[in-house]
Amino acid sequence: MRGVRTGAVTLCAALVMASAADANDQAPTGAKPNAEHRSKHRHGHEHQAARHGKPHGHGGEAHAKGHEKGHDKGHEEGHEEIDTENLFGITQGSDLGKRGEIALQSEGMGGFGLGDGRYAAWSNVYQLKYSVTDDFRIAPYLATTFNSISGSSSLQDVNALDFQGGGVEFRYRFLNRESAPFGFTVVLDPHANRIDSFDGTKVSQSGVAVMALADRELIKDRLFVAFNAVYEPEWSRDATGMSLDESRLGFGTALTAQLAPHLFVGAEARYLRRYDGVGLDSFREDAWYVGPTLAANLCKNLTMTLAWNIKAANATVADPAFGTSHFANNVVLARFNYIFPEAR
């Protein structure tokens, strides 16, 4: 984390210097760029917020001339665009960036604590996101995984960092929350892996995650809510050729509020189910998670999203002989999303 903070400070300083240079060459336009969906949420559109908050701008010099600088600045801050993609934690918003926007995202998510022994599994996804239109985005990515497991009665000891795999994420927004009662985006995420992120074993694995993302602004620029649903079938073979096909079904909801400019604090709840077979064939287990979320602008084009999910209810394992649950006791997310200024 120390390296991340140092990099963020350096990047912020560079952006500030670049902004100052631009100010010397051209008159103010009355509109500033913004930041997330982050992510995946990810992104500086006119309606996104986990890059959080791009000012609308006043759009007129005559208006600006009638105000003092201090008043004008306060007026701008009260009329910022919010990008909801990375606003809610693991739960995602429907925003996905304006046409031509390019963003680079690093998302790390890990599970900690599982059964007996020591368990830690952390995956990092490095994603390049390009908004082809205001409503369609494509985002190829690569992933690494780190597993540290020891003393478990059902899992092999492992302590390794490895290249996991990659994929391409496609997002299409059917409803824009700025003009519809709520925002609605569908995500298709085909991927292939050589390492199972759960236990670090070598596999031949392919799958596709299908997600439905909906969100709504409850109080203008202040309070937002989101709902997600995901179905993810995966076809897997271990080193011996044994089939490990499975599928997951999940639902999530989150609420977040802007407590200060570019600072959002909230909470989310998720319910997950796991099945044998890619068609939800045989139920294995389920789990409930709840926890806090935080999203903030580190500087003009760089946003951070943090989340901590705690398993609130013990997973129900249909067959005790199956062994340990695949749902860790704690799940942590750390996401950083940078939007290239020229893409705005």
Contacts in CASP RR format, 6 or more apart in sequence:
PFRMAT RR
TARGET T0000
AUTHOR 0000-0000-0000
METHOD contacts of the structure
MODEL  1
MRGVRTGAVTLCAALVMASAADANDQAPTGAKPNAEHRSKHRHGHEHQAA
RHGKPHGHGGEAHAKGHEKGHDKGHEEGHEEIDTENLFGITQGSDLGKRG
EIALQSEGMGGFGLGDGRYAAWSNVYQLKYSVTDDFRIAPYLATTFNSIS
GSSSLQDVNALDFQGGGVEFRYRFLNRESAPFGFTVVLDPHANRIDSFDG
TKVSQSGVAVMALADRELIKDRLFVAFNAVYEPEWSRDATGMSLDESRLG
FGTALTAQLAPHLFVGAEARYLRRYDGVGLDSFREDAWYVGPTLAANLCK
NLTMTLAWNIKAANATVADPAFGTSHFANNVVLARFNYIFPEAR
4 336 0 8 1.000
8 298 0 8 1.000
8 299 0 8 1.000
8 302 0 8 1.000
8 304 0 8 1.000
8 336 0 8 1.000
11 298 0 8 1.000
11 299 0 8 1.000
11 302 0 8 1.000
11 338 0 8 1.000
12 298 0 8 1.000
12 299 0 8 1.000
12 300 0 8 1.000
12 302 0 8 1.000
15 299 0 8 1.000
15 300 0 8 1.000
15 301 0 8 1.000
15 302 0 8 1.000
15 341 0 8 1.000
16 299 0 8 1.000
16 300 0 8 1.000
18 341 0 8 1.000
19 300 0 8 1.000
28 64 0 8 1.000
29 59 0 8 1.000
30 55 0 8 1.000
30 57 0 8 1.000
30 58 0 8 1.000
30 59 0 8 1.000
30 60 0 8 1.000
30 64 0 8 1.000
30 76 0 8 1.000
31 55 0 8 1.000
31 56 0 8 1.000
31 57 0 8 1.000
31 58 0 8 1.000
31 59 0 8 1.000
32 54 0 8 1.000
32 55 0 8 1.000
32 57 0 8 1.000
32 76 0 8 1.000
32 300 0 8 1.000
33 44 0 8 1.000
33 54 0 8 1.000
33 300 0 8 1.000
33 301 0 8 1.000
33 339 0 8 1.000
33 341 0 8 1.000
33 344 0 8 1.000
34 44 0 8 1.000
34 48 0 8 1.000
34 51 0 8 1.000
34 52 0 8 1.000
34 53 0 8 1.000
34 54 0 8 1.000
34 55 0 8 1.000
34 80 0 8 1.000
34 81 0 8 1.000
34 83 0 8 1.000
34 297 0 8 1.000
34 300 0 8 1.000
34 339 0 8 1.000
35 43 0 8 1.000
35 44 0 8 1.000
35 48 0 8 1.000
35 49 0 8 1.000
35 50 0 8 1.000
35 51 0 8 1.000
35 52 0 8 1.000
35 53 0 8 1.000
35 54 0 8 1.000
35 83 0 8 1.000
35 297 0 8 1.000
35 300 0 8 1.000
35 301 0 8 1.000
35 302 0 8 1.000
35 303 0 8 1.000
35 337 0 8 1.000
35 339 0 8 1.000
36 42 0 8 1.000
36 43 0 8 1.000
36 44 0 8 1.000
36 48 0 8 1.000
36 49 0 8 1.000
36 50 0 8 1.000
36 51 0 8 1.000
36 52 0 8 1.000
36 83 0 8 1.000
36 84 0 8 1.000
36 85 0 8 1.000
36 86 0 8 1.000
36 87 0 8 1.000
36 95 0 8 1.000
36 295 0 8 1.000
36 303 0 8 1.000
36 305 0 8 1.000
36 335 0 8 1.000
36 337 0 8 1.000
37 43 0 8 1.000
37 48 0 8 1.000
37 50 0 8 1.000
37 51 0 8 1.000
37 83 0 8 1.000
37 84 0 8 1.000
37 85 0 8 1.000
37 86 0 8 1.000
37 87 0 8 1.000
37 92 0 8 1.000
37 93 0 8 1.000
37 95 0 8 1.000
37 96 0 8 1.000
37 97 0 8 1.000
37 337 0 8 1.000
38 50 0 8 1.000
38 51 0 8 1.000
38 83 0 8 1.000
38 85 0 8 1.000
38 86 0 8 1.000
38 92 0 8 1.000
38 103 0 8 1.000
38 105 0 8 1.000
38 107 0 8 1.000
38 303 0 8 1.000
38 305 0 8 1.000
38 335 0 8 1.000
38 337 0 8 1.000
39 50 0 8 1.000
39 51 0 8 1.000
39 85 0 8 1.000
39 86 0 8 1.000
39 92 0 8 1.000
39 103 0 8 1.000
39 105 0 8 1.000
39 107 0 8 1.000
39 127 0 8 1.000
39 129 0 8 1.000
39 303 0 8 1.000
39 305 0 8 1.000
39 335 0 8 1.000
39 337 0 8 1.000
40 85 0 8 1.000
40 86 0 8 1.000
40 92 0 8 1.000
40 105 0 8 1.000
40 107 0 8 1.000
40 127 0 8 1.000
40 129 0 8 1.000
40 139 0 8 1.000
40 169 0 8 1.000
40 335 0 8 1.000
40 337 0 8 1.000
41 48 0 8 1.000
41 50 0 8 1.000
41 83 0 8 1.000
41 84 0 8 1.000
41 85 0 8 1.000
41 86 0 8 1.000
41 87 0 8 1.000
41 92 0 8 1.000
41 93 0 8 1.000
41 94 0 8 1.000
41 95 0 8 1.000
41 96 0 8 1.000
41 337 0 8 1.000
42 48 0 8 1.000
42 50 0 8 1.000
42 51 0 8 1.000
42 83 0 8 1.000
42 85 0 8 1.000
42 86 0 8 1.000
42 92 0 8 1.000
42 95 0 8 1.000
42 96 0 8 1.000
42 97 0 8 1.000
42 103 0 8 1.000
42 105 0 8 1.000
42 129 0 8 1.000
42 337 0 8 1.000
43 51 0 8 1.000
43 83 0 8 1.000
43 85 0 8 1.000
43 95 0 8 1.000
43 96 0 8 1.000
43 97 0 8 1.000
43 98 0 8 1.000
43 101 0 8 1.000
43 103 0 8 1.000
43 129 0 8 1.000
43 131 0 8 1.000
43 137 0 8 1.000
43 337 0 8 1.000
43 339 0 8 1.000
44 51 0 8 1.000
44 53 0 8 1.000
44 54 0 8 1.000
44 81 0 8 1.000
44 83 0 8 1.000
44 95 0 8 1.000
44 97 0 8 1.000
44 98 0 8 1.000
44 101 0 8 1.000
44 103 0 8 1.000
44 339 0 8 1.000
44 344 0 8 1.000
45 54 0 8 1.000
45 81 0 8 1.000
45 83 0 8 1.000
45 95 0 8 1.000
45 96 0 8 1.000
45 97 0 8 1.000
45 98 0 8 1.000
45 101 0 8 1.000
45 131 0 8 1.000
45 134 0 8 1.000
46 54 0 8 1.000
46 56 0 8 1.000
46 81 0 8 1.000
46 98 0 8 1.000
46 178 0 8 1.000
47 81 0 8 1.000
47 82 0 8 1.000
47 83 0 8 1.000
47 84 0 8 1.000
47 95 0 8 1.000
47 176 0 8 1.000
47 177 0 8 1.000
47 178 0 8 1.000
48 54 0 8 1.000
48 81 0 8 1.000
48 82 0 8 1.000
48 83 0 8 1.000
48 84 0 8 1.000
48 85 0 8 1.000
48 95 0 8 1.000
48 96 0 8 1.000
48 97 0 8 1.000
49 81 0 8 1.000
49 82 0 8 1.000
49 83 0 8 1.000
49 84 0 8 1.000
49 85 0 8 1.000
49 86 0 8 1.000
49 87 0 8 1.000
49 95 0 8 1.000
49 224 0 8 1.000
49 264 0 8 1.000
49 295 0 8 1.000
50 83 0 8 1.000
50 84 0 8 1.000
50 85 0 8 1.000
50 86 0 8 1.000
50 87 0 8 1.000
50 88 0 8 1.000
50 93 0 8 1.000
50 95 0 8 1.000
50 264 0 8 1.000
50 295 0 8 1.000
50 303 0 8 1.000
50 305 0 8 1.000
50 337 0 8 1.000
51 83 0 8 1.000
51 85 0 8 1.000
51 86 0 8 1.000
51 103 0 8 1.000
51 297 0 8 1.000
51 301 0 8 1.000
51 303 0 8 1.000
51 337 0 8 1.000
51 339 0 8 1.000
52 82 0 8 1.000
52 83 0 8 1.000
52 86 0 8 1.000
52 87 0 8 1.000
52 262 0 8 1.000
52 264 0 8 1.000
52 295 0 8 1.000
52 296 0 8 1.000
52 297 0 8 1.000
52 303 0 8 1.000
53 80 0 8 1.000
53 81 0 8 1.000
53 82 0 8 1.000
53 83 0 8 1.000
53 262 0 8 1.000
53 297 0 8 1.000
54 80 0 8 1.000
54 81 0 8 1.000
54 83 0 8 1.000
55 76 0 8 1.000
55 77 0 8 1.000
55 79 0 8 1.000
55 80 0 8 1.000
55 81 0 8 1.000
56 79 0 8 1.000
56 80 0 8 1.000
56 81 0 8 1.000
57 76 0 8 1.000
57 79 0 8 1.000
58 64 0 8 1.000
58 72 0 8 1.000
58 75 0 8 1.000
58 76 0 8 1.000
58 79 0 8 1.000
64 72 0 8 1.000
67 75 0 8 1.000
77 261 0 8 1.000
78 221 0 8 1.000
79 221 0 8 1.000
80 221 0 8 1.000
80 261 0 8 1.000
82 217 0 8 1.000
82 221 0 8 1.000
82 224 0 8 1.000
82 258 0 8 1.000
83 95 0 8 1.000
83 97 0 8 1.000
84 93 0 8 1.000
84 94 0 8 1.000
84 95 0 8 1.000
84 177 0 8 1.000
84 215 0 8 1.000
84 224 0 8 1.000
84 226 0 8 1.000
85 92 0 8 1.000
85 93 0 8 1.000
85 94 0 8 1.000
85 95 0 8 1.000
85 96 0 8 1.000
85 97 0 8 1.000
86 92 0 8 1.000
86 93 0 8 1.000
86 295 0 8 1.000
86 303 0 8 1.000
86 305 0 8 1.000
86 335 0 8 1.000
86 337 0 8 1.000
87 93 0 8 1.000
87 224 0 8 1.000
87 226 0 8 1.000
87 256 0 8 1.000
87 264 0 8 1.000
87 295 0 8 1.000
87 305 0 8 1.000
88 215 0 8 1.000
88 224 0 8 1.000
88 226 0 8 1.000
88 254 0 8 1.000
88 256 0 8 1.000
88 266 0 8 1.000
88 268 0 8 1.000
88 293 0 8 1.000
88 295 0 8 1.000
89 254 0 8 1.000
89 268 0 8 1.000
89 293 0 8 1.000
89 295 0 8 1.000
89 305 0 8 1.000
89 306 0 8 1.000
89 307 0 8 1.000
89 333 0 8 1.000
89 335 0 8 1.000
90 109 0 8 1.000
90 268 0 8 1.000
90 270 0 8 1.000
90 293 0 8 1.000
90 307 0 8 1.000
90 309 0 8 1.000
90 331 0 8 1.000
90 333 0 8 1.000
91 226 0 8 1.000
91 227 0 8 1.000
91 228 0 8 1.000
91 252 0 8 1.000
91 253 0 8 1.000
91 254 0 8 1.000
91 268 0 8 1.000
91 270 0 8 1.000
91 293 0 8 1.000
92 211 0 8 1.000
92 213 0 8 1.000
92 226 0 8 1.000
92 228 0 8 1.000
93 185 0 8 1.000
93 213 0 8 1.000
93 214 0 8 1.000
93 215 0 8 1.000
93 226 0 8 1.000
93 228 0 8 1.000
94 173 0 8 1.000
94 175 0 8 1.000
94 177 0 8 1.000
94 182 0 8 1.000
94 183 0 8 1.000
94 184 0 8 1.000
94 185 0 8 1.000
94 213 0 8 1.000
94 214 0 8 1.000
94 215 0 8 1.000
94 226 0 8 1.000
95 173 0 8 1.000
95 177 0 8 1.000
95 185 0 8 1.000
95 215 0 8 1.000
96 131 0 8 1.000
96 135 0 8 1.000
96 136 0 8 1.000
96 137 0 8 1.000
96 171 0 8 1.000
96 173 0 8 1.000
96 185 0 8 1.000
97 103 0 8 1.000
97 131 0 8 1.000
97 134 0 8 1.000
97 137 0 8 1.000
98 131 0 8 1.000
98 134 0 8 1.000
98 344 0 8 1.000
99 131 0 8 1.000
99 132 0 8 1.000
99 133 0 8 1.000
99 134 0 8 1.000
100 130 0 8 1.000
100 131 0 8 1.000
100 132 0 8 1.000
100 343 0 8 1.000
101 129 0 8 1.000
101 130 0 8 1.000
101 131 0 8 1.000
101 339 0 8 1.000
101 343 0 8 1.000
101 344 0 8 1.000
102 128 0 8 1.000
102 129 0 8 1.000
102 130 0 8 1.000
102 131 0 8 1.000
102 339 0 8 1.000
102 340 0 8 1.000
102 342 0 8 1.000
102 343 0 8 1.000
103 128 0 8 1.000
103 129 0 8 1.000
103 337 0 8 1.000
103 338 0 8 1.000
103 339 0 8 1.000
103 340 0 8 1.000
103 343 0 8 1.000
104 126 0 8 1.000
104 127 0 8 1.000
104 128 0 8 1.000
104 129 0 8 1.000
104 337 0 8 1.000
104 338 0 8 1.000
104 340 0 8 1.000
105 125 0 8 1.000
105 126 0 8 1.000
105 127 0 8 1.000
105 128 0 8 1.000
105 129 0 8 1.000
105 139 0 8 1.000
105 335 0 8 1.000
105 336 0 8 1.000
105 337 0 8 1.000
105 338 0 8 1.000
106 124 0 8 1.000
106 125 0 8 1.000
106 126 0 8 1.000
106 127 0 8 1.000
106 335 0 8 1.000
106 336 0 8 1.000
107 124 0 8 1.000
107 125 0 8 1.000
107 127 0 8 1.000
107 333 0 8 1.000
107 334 0 8 1.000
107 335 0 8 1.000
107 336 0 8 1.000
108 122 0 8 1.000
108 123 0 8 1.000
108 124 0 8 1.000
108 125 0 8 1.000
108 333 0 8 1.000
108 334 0 8 1.000
108 335 0 8 1.000
109 122 0 8 1.000
109 123 0 8 1.000
109 125 0 8 1.000
109 331 0 8 1.000
109 332 0 8 1.000
109 333 0 8 1.000
109 334 0 8 1.000
110 120 0 8 1.000
110 121 0 8 1.000
110 122 0 8 1.000
110 123 0 8 1.000
110 328 0 8 1.000
110 331 0 8 1.000
110 332 0 8 1.000
110 333 0 8 1.000
111 119 0 8 1.000
111 120 0 8 1.000
111 121 0 8 1.000
111 122 0 8 1.000
111 328 0 8 1.000
111 329 0 8 1.000
111 330 0 8 1.000
111 331 0 8 1.000
111 332 0 8 1.000
112 119 0 8 1.000
112 120 0 8 1.000
112 121 0 8 1.000
112 328 0 8 1.000
112 329 0 8 1.000
112 330 0 8 1.000
112 331 0 8 1.000
112 332 0 8 1.000
113 119 0 8 1.000
113 120 0 8 1.000
113 328 0 8 1.000
113 329 0 8 1.000
113 330 0 8 1.000
114 152 0 8 1.000
114 324 0 8 1.000
114 325 0 8 1.000
114 327 0 8 1.000
114 328 0 8 1.000
114 329 0 8 1.000
115 152 0 8 1.000
115 154 0 8 1.000
115 324 0 8 1.000
115 325 0 8 1.000
116 151 0 8 1.000
116 152 0 8 1.000
116 153 0 8 1.000
117 149 0 8 1.000
117 150 0 8 1.000
117 151 0 8 1.000
117 152 0 8 1.000
117 153 0 8 1.000
118 148 0 8 1.000
118 149 0 8 1.000
118 150 0 8 1.000
118 151 0 8 1.000
118 152 0 8 1.000
119 148 0 8 1.000
119 149 0 8 1.000
119 152 0 8 1.000
119 155 0 8 1.000
119 328 0 8 1.000
120 146 0 8 1.000
120 147 0 8 1.000
120 148 0 8 1.000
120 149 0 8 1.000
121 145 0 8 1.000
121 146 0 8 1.000
121 147 0 8 1.000
121 148 0 8 1.000
121 149 0 8 1.000
121 197 0 8 1.000
121 198 0 8 1.000
121 199 0 8 1.000
121 200 0 8 1.000
121 328 0 8 1.000
122 145 0 8 1.000
122 146 0 8 1.000
122 147 0 8 1.000
123 143 0 8 1.000
123 144 0 8 1.000
123 145 0 8 1.000
123 146 0 8 1.000
123 164 0 8 1.000
123 197 0 8 1.000
124 143 0 8 1.000
124 144 0 8 1.000
124 145 0 8 1.000
125 141 0 8 1.000
125 142 0 8 1.000
125 143 0 8 1.000
126 141 0 8 1.000
126 142 0 8 1.000
126 143 0 8 1.000
127 139 0 8 1.000
127 140 0 8 1.000
127 141 0 8 1.000
127 169 0 8 1.000
128 139 0 8 1.000
128 140 0 8 1.000
128 141 0 8 1.000
129 137 0 8 1.000
129 138 0 8 1.000
129 139 0 8 1.000
130 137 0 8 1.000
130 138 0 8 1.000
130 139 0 8 1.000
131 137 0 8 1.000
132 138 0 8 1.000
134 173 0 8 1.000
134 176 0 8 1.000
135 172 0 8 1.000
135 173 0 8 1.000
135 174 0 8 1.000
135 176 0 8 1.000
136 170 0 8 1.000
136 171 0 8 1.000
136 172 0 8 1.000
136 173 0 8 1.000
137 169 0 8 1.000
137 170 0 8 1.000
137 171 0 8 1.000
138 168 0 8 1.000
138 169 0 8 1.000
138 170 0 8 1.000
138 171 0 8 1.000
139 168 0 8 1.000
139 169 0 8 1.000
139 170 0 8 1.000
139 171 0 8 1.000
140 166 0 8 1.000
140 167 0 8 1.000
140 168 0 8 1.000
140 169 0 8 1.000
141 166 0 8 1.000
141 167 0 8 1.000
141 168 0 8 1.000
141 169 0 8 1.000
142 163 0 8 1.000
142 165 0 8 1.000
142 166 0 8 1.000
142 167 0 8 1.000
143 163 0 8 1.000
143 164 0 8 1.000
143 165 0 8 1.000
143 166 0 8 1.000
143 193 0 8 1.000
143 197 0 8 1.000
144 161 0 8 1.000
144 162 0 8 1.000
144 163 0 8 1.000
144 164 0 8 1.000
145 161 0 8 1.000
145 162 0 8 1.000
145 164 0 8 1.000
145 195 0 8 1.000
145 197 0 8 1.000
145 200 0 8 1.000
146 160 0 8 1.000
146 161 0 8 1.000
146 162 0 8 1.000
147 158 0 8 1.000
147 159 0 8 1.000
147 160 0 8 1.000
147 197 0 8 1.000
147 199 0 8 1.000
147 200 0 8 1.000
148 158 0 8 1.000
148 159 0 8 1.000
149 155 0 8 1.000
149 156 0 8 1.000
149 157 0 8 1.000
149 158 0 8 1.000
149 159 0 8 1.000
149 199 0 8 1.000
149 200 0 8 1.000
150 157 0 8 1.000
150 159 0 8 1.000
151 157 0 8 1.000
152 324 0 8 1.000
154 323 0 8 1.000
154 324 0 8 1.000
155 199 0 8 1.000
155 324 0 8 1.000
156 199 0 8 1.000
156 201 0 8 1.000
158 199 0 8 1.000
158 200 0 8 1.000
158 201 0 8 1.000
160 200 0 8 1.000
162 195 0 8 1.000
162 200 0 8 1.000
163 194 0 8 1.000
163 195 0 8 1.000
164 193 0 8 1.000
164 194 0 8 1.000
164 195 0 8 1.000
164 197 0 8 1.000
165 191 0 8 1.000
165 192 0 8 1.000
165 193 0 8 1.000
165 194 0 8 1.000
165 195 0 8 1.000
166 191 0 8 1.000
166 192 0 8 1.000
166 193 0 8 1.000
167 189 0 8 1.000
167 190 0 8 1.000
167 191 0 8 1.000
167 192 0 8 1.000
168 189 0 8 1.000
168 190 0 8 1.000
168 191 0 8 1.000
169 187 0 8 1.000
169 188 0 8 1.000
169 189 0 8 1.000
170 187 0 8 1.000
170 188 0 8 1.000
170 189 0 8 1.000
171 185 0 8 1.000
171 186 0 8 1.000
171 187 0 8 1.000
171 188 0 8 1.000
172 185 0 8 1.000
172 186 0 8 1.000
173 183 0 8 1.000
173 184 0 8 1.000
173 185 0 8 1.000
174 184 0 8 1.000
174 185 0 8 1.000
174 186 0 8 1.000
175 181 0 8 1.000
175 182 0 8 1.000
175 183 0 8 1.000
175 184 0 8 1.000
176 183 0 8 1.000
177 183 0 8 1.000
177 215 0 8 1.000
177 216 0 8 1.000
177 217 0 8 1.000
181 216 0 8 1.000
182 214 0 8 1.000
182 215 0 8 1.000
182 216 0 8 1.000
183 214 0 8 1.000
183 215 0 8 1.000
183 216 0 8 1.000
184 212 0 8 1.000
184 213 0 8 1.000
184 214 0 8 1.000
185 212 0 8 1.000
185 213 0 8 1.000
185 214 0 8 1.000
186 210 0 8 1.000
186 211 0 8 1.000
186 212 0 8 1.000
186 213 0 8 1.000
187 209 0 8 1.000
187 210 0 8 1.000
187 211 0 8 1.000
187 212 0 8 1.000
187 213 0 8 1.000
188 208 0 8 1.000
188 209 0 8 1.000
188 210 0 8 1.000
189 208 0 8 1.000
189 209 0 8 1.000
189 210 0 8 1.000
189 211 0 8 1.000
190 206 0 8 1.000
190 207 0 8 1.000
190 208 0 8 1.000
191 206 0 8 1.000
191 207 0 8 1.000
191 208 0 8 1.000
191 209 0 8 1.000
192 205 0 8 1.000
192 206 0 8 1.000
192 207 0 8 1.000
193 203 0 8 1.000
193 205 0 8 1.000
193 206 0 8 1.000
194 202 0 8 1.000
194 203 0 8 1.000
194 204 0 8 1.000
194 205 0 8 1.000
195 201 0 8 1.000
195 202 0 8 1.000
195 203 0 8 1.000
196 202 0 8 1.000
196 203 0 8 1.000
196 205 0 8 1.000
196 236 0 8 1.000
198 326 0 8 1.000
201 238 0 8 1.000
201 239 0 8 1.000
202 238 0 8 1.000
202 239 0 8 1.000
203 236 0 8 1.000
203 237 0 8 1.000
203 238 0 8 1.000
203 239 0 8 1.000
203 244 0 8 1.000
204 236 0 8 1.000
204 237 0 8 1.000
205 234 0 8 1.000
205 235 0 8 1.000
205 236 0 8 1.000
205 237 0 8 1.000
205 244 0 8 1.000
206 234 0 8 1.000
206 235 0 8 1.000
207 232 0 8 1.000
207 233 0 8 1.000
207 234 0 8 1.000
207 235 0 8 1.000
208 232 0 8 1.000
208 233 0 8 1.000
209 230 0 8 1.000
209 231 0 8 1.000
209 232 0 8 1.000
210 230 0 8 1.000
210 231 0 8 1.000
210 232 0 8 1.000
211 228 0 8 1.000
211 229 0 8 1.000
211 230 0 8 1.000
212 228 0 8 1.000
212 229 0 8 1.000
212 230 0 8 1.000
213 226 0 8 1.000
213 227 0 8 1.000
213 228 0 8 1.000
214 226 0 8 1.000
214 227 0 8 1.000
214 228 0 8 1.000
215 224 0 8 1.000
215 225 0 8 1.000
215 226 0 8 1.000
215 227 0 8 1.000
216 224 0 8 1.000
216 225 0 8 1.000
216 226 0 8 1.000
217 223 0 8 1.000
217 224 0 8 1.000
218 224 0 8 1.000
218 225 0 8 1.000
221 258 0 8 1.000
222 257 0 8 1.000
222 258 0 8 1.000
223 255 0 8 1.000
223 256 0 8 1.000
223 257 0 8 1.000
223 258 0 8 1.000
224 255 0 8 1.000
224 256 0 8 1.000
224 257 0 8 1.000
224 264 0 8 1.000
225 253 0 8 1.000
225 254 0 8 1.000
225 255 0 8 1.000
226 253 0 8 1.000
226 254 0 8 1.000
227 251 0 8 1.000
227 252 0 8 1.000
227 253 0 8 1.000
228 250 0 8 1.000
228 251 0 8 1.000
228 252 0 8 1.000
228 253 0 8 1.000
229 250 0 8 1.000
229 251 0 8 1.000
229 252 0 8 1.000
230 248 0 8 1.000
230 249 0 8 1.000
230 250 0 8 1.000
230 251 0 8 1.000
231 247 0 8 1.000
231 248 0 8 1.000
231 249 0 8 1.000
231 250 0 8 1.000
232 247 0 8 1.000
232 248 0 8 1.000
233 245 0 8 1.000
233 246 0 8 1.000
233 247 0 8 1.000
233 277 0 8 1.000
233 278 0 8 1.000
233 279 0 8 1.000
234 245 0 8 1.000
234 246 0 8 1.000
234 247 0 8 1.000
234 278 0 8 1.000
235 245 0 8 1.000
235 278 0 8 1.000
236 243 0 8 1.000
236 244 0 8 1.000
236 245 0 8 1.000
236 246 0 8 1.000
237 243 0 8 1.000
237 244 0 8 1.000
238 244 0 8 1.000
245 276 0 8 1.000
245 277 0 8 1.000
245 278 0 8 1.000
246 274 0 8 1.000
246 275 0 8 1.000
246 276 0 8 1.000
246 277 0 8 1.000
246 278 0 8 1.000
246 284 0 8 1.000
247 274 0 8 1.000
247 275 0 8 1.000
247 277 0 8 1.000
247 278 0 8 1.000
247 279 0 8 1.000
247 280 0 8 1.000
247 281 0 8 1.000
248 272 0 8 1.000
248 273 0 8 1.000
248 274 0 8 1.000
248 275 0 8 1.000
249 272 0 8 1.000
249 273 0 8 1.000
249 275 0 8 1.000
249 280 0 8 1.000
250 270 0 8 1.000
250 271 0 8 1.000
250 272 0 8 1.000
250 273 0 8 1.000
251 270 0 8 1.000
251 271 0 8 1.000
252 268 0 8 1.000
252 269 0 8 1.000
252 270 0 8 1.000
252 271 0 8 1.000
253 268 0 8 1.000
253 269 0 8 1.000
253 270 0 8 1.000
254 266 0 8 1.000
254 267 0 8 1.000
254 268 0 8 1.000
254 269 0 8 1.000
254 293 0 8 1.000
255 266 0 8 1.000
255 267 0 8 1.000
255 268 0 8 1.000
256 264 0 8 1.000
256 265 0 8 1.000
256 266 0 8 1.000
256 267 0 8 1.000
256 293 0 8 1.000
256 295 0 8 1.000
257 264 0 8 1.000
257 265 0 8 1.000
257 266 0 8 1.000
258 264 0 8 1.000
259 265 0 8 1.000
262 296 0 8 1.000
262 297 0 8 1.000
263 294 0 8 1.000
263 295 0 8 1.000
263 296 0 8 1.000
263 297 0 8 1.000
264 293 0 8 1.000
264 294 0 8 1.000
264 295 0 8 1.000
264 296 0 8 1.000
265 292 0 8 1.000
265 293 0 8 1.000
265 294 0 8 1.000
266 292 0 8 1.000
266 293 0 8 1.000
266 294 0 8 1.000
267 290 0 8 1.000
267 291 0 8 1.000
267 292 0 8 1.000
267 293 0 8 1.000
268 290 0 8 1.000
268 291 0 8 1.000
268 293 0 8 1.000
268 307 0 8 1.000
268 309 0 8 1.000
269 288 0 8 1.000
269 289 0 8 1.000
269 290 0 8 1.000
269 291 0 8 1.000
270 288 0 8 1.000
270 289 0 8 1.000
270 290 0 8 1.000
270 309 0 8 1.000
271 286 0 8 1.000
271 287 0 8 1.000
271 288 0 8 1.000
271 289 0 8 1.000
272 286 0 8 1.000
272 287 0 8 1.000
272 289 0 8 1.000
272 327 0 8 1.000
273 283 0 8 1.000
273 285 0 8 1.000
273 286 0 8 1.000
274 283 0 8 1.000
274 284 0 8 1.000
274 285 0 8 1.000
274 286 0 8 1.000
274 326 0 8 1.000
274 327 0 8 1.000
275 281 0 8 1.000
275 282 0 8 1.000
275 283 0 8 1.000
275 284 0 8 1.000
276 282 0 8 1.000
276 284 0 8 1.000
282 318 0 8 1.000
283 318 0 8 1.000
284 317 0 8 1.000
284 318 0 8 1.000
284 319 0 8 1.000
284 322 0 8 1.000
284 326 0 8 1.000
285 315 0 8 1.000
285 316 0 8 1.000
285 317 0 8 1.000
285 318 0 8 1.000
285 322 0 8 1.000
285 325 0 8 1.000
285 326 0 8 1.000
285 327 0 8 1.000
286 315 0 8 1.000
286 316 0 8 1.000
287 311 0 8 1.000
287 313 0 8 1.000
287 314 0 8 1.000
287 315 0 8 1.000
287 325 0 8 1.000
287 327 0 8 1.000
288 311 0 8 1.000
288 312 0 8 1.000
288 313 0 8 1.000
289 309 0 8 1.000
289 310 0 8 1.000
289 311 0 8 1.000
289 312 0 8 1.000
289 331 0 8 1.000
290 309 0 8 1.000
290 310 0 8 1.000
290 312 0 8 1.000
291 307 0 8 1.000
291 308 0 8 1.000
291 309 0 8 1.000
291 310 0 8 1.000
292 307 0 8 1.000
292 308 0 8 1.000
293 305 0 8 1.000
293 306 0 8 1.000
293 307 0 8 1.000
294 304 0 8 1.000
294 305 0 8 1.000
294 306 0 8 1.000
294 307 0 8 1.000
295 303 0 8 1.000
295 304 0 8 1.000
295 305 0 8 1.000
295 306 0 8 1.000
296 303 0 8 1.000
296 304 0 8 1.000
297 303 0 8 1.000
297 304 0 8 1.000
298 304 0 8 1.000
298 336 0 8 1.000
300 341 0 8 1.000
301 338 0 8 1.000
301 339 0 8 1.000
301 340 0 8 1.000
301 341 0 8 1.000
302 336 0 8 1.000
302 337 0 8 1.000
302 338 0 8 1.000
302 339 0 8 1.000
303 336 0 8 1.000
303 337 0 8 1.000
304 334 0 8 1.000
304 335 0 8 1.000
304 336 0 8 1.000
304 337 0 8 1.000
305 333 0 8 1.000
305 334 0 8 1.000
305 335 0 8 1.000
305 336 0 8 1.000
305 337 0 8 1.000
306 333 0 8 1.000
306 334 0 8 1.000
306 335 0 8 1.000
307 331 0 8 1.000
307 332 0 8 1.000
307 333 0 8 1.000
308 330 0 8 1.000
308 331 0 8 1.000
308 332 0 8 1.000
308 333 0 8 1.000
309 330 0 8 1.000
309 331 0 8 1.000
309 332 0 8 1.000
309 333 0 8 1.000
310 329 0 8 1.000
310 330 0 8 1.000
311 327 0 8 1.000
311 328 0 8 1.000
311 329 0 8 1.000
311 330 0 8 1.000
311 331 0 8 1.000
315 325 0 8 1.000
315 327 0 8 1.000
317 323 0 8 1.000
317 325 0 8 1.000
END
